[in-house]
């Protein structure tokens, strides 16, 4: 399980949310069989989405973050619930790029330039959709820029994914720090100084704990650690949802699948490794449901 810590400065100037998400990113790597740079791009997006999801207010709320860039990785999508449980995919899990000049994975090149979409679904008729330009493709910078420009919330977002030589995920974590209304300027300045000198999250986690990350983020600032939650890579797919997806195709498409398709039709979830199989008999049953609905 992954672990989230949530804290607030004692004066109410800022909140800090920290995530040790190694298990989340490793599970995603296993499901999607990603290359190292694709693991890092998808992993950072999962981490950011989980952190943002943990700020949602209601059980039914969902947040989706999508990077639609022109990089070799294609679109990168992640969705989280209010507890930080997250799932996601990268359009091209086989994307590969040379290391940058500093020896690091080229996540910016993998994602490229384009748009960042953040969608919040609170169960209403129309979900909220925010859009901003991708700044660097490094994910953390882009999340911070989105919050600052689209929602006017000064934000620091530090994300890291450390891939081992065997391509497994060695460390993965993130920190999201946001100033709250009527913040103290001195606290804001101190947070900025801390962000500038802070070690990479993966390095801190390699040598210590999530509490150590929090200590660096809020160094010199009094704060209260108000809760801790566990989360995981968790897909919401089900047989019922694939049934509904097939039913939505309508009479013509289902009839064509029955008459001209394979003996067994497979529906594979984009977010996880679940495969739902449908025999001709299963499809005929769904066709009867469509026909009955059309009679109403």
Secondary structure, 3 states (H helix, E strand, C coil): CEEEEEEEECCCCEEEEEEECHHHHHHHHHHHCCCHHHHHHHHHHHHHHHHHHCCCCCCCCEEEEEEEECCCCCCEEEEECCCCCEEEEECCCCCCCCCCCCCCCCHHHHHCCEEEEEEEECCCCCCEEEEEECCCCCCHHHHHHHHHHHCCCCEEEEEEEEECCCCCEEEEEEEEEEECCCCCHHHHHHHHHHHHHCCCHHHHHHHCCHHHHHHHHCCCCCEEEEEEEEECECCCCCHHHHHHHHHCCHHHHHHHHHHHCCCEEEEECCCCCCEEEEEHHHHHHHHHHHHHHHHC
